[in-house]
Every structure is written in C-alpha cells, then in structure tokens.
Amino acid sequence: DQFMVGEDVLVAPVLVDKQRQRVVYFPASGGSVWIDGRNGHRFNGGSEAMVQVPLDELAYFQREH
C-alpha cells in the first residue's frame, strides 16, 4: 500500500481508521538514504521502520541525492 511517485518520492499512507503509525519499507536502489518530508528524519535504503503519522498528515519520503 505504499507507492513511488517517480524515482525519488515514496508515499506511505495510513489506511487503517485511527491508526497513527505504520511500517515503511525504504527501497535500497542506488544506496539510497530517504528523508521524511514531514520532519527531516533520515532512513537507510533497504530497511524498514515504524513511522509515526498524525491523522491529518500523509507520510512521504524523498530520496537524498
């Protein structure tokens, strides 16, 4: 249920009613580092993380170049 927009943006919506966190998988291609577009936290490509997401926000991540 997470998806890419182009090659550099990862979107991971929360789809369960009243849920405030979700597991996000960060693709490893190109030795990527992913930056949370909401708070600037960094995640290594090829890893998973439990991400906190307020009900009124959308979790999205940008690939660092």
PyMOL commands that set and color helices and strands:
alter all, ss='L'
color gray80, all
select strands_A, chain A and resi 3-5+9-11+21-26+33-36+42-44+47-52+60-63
alter strands_A, ss='S'
color yellow, strands_A
deselect
rebuild
show_as cartoon
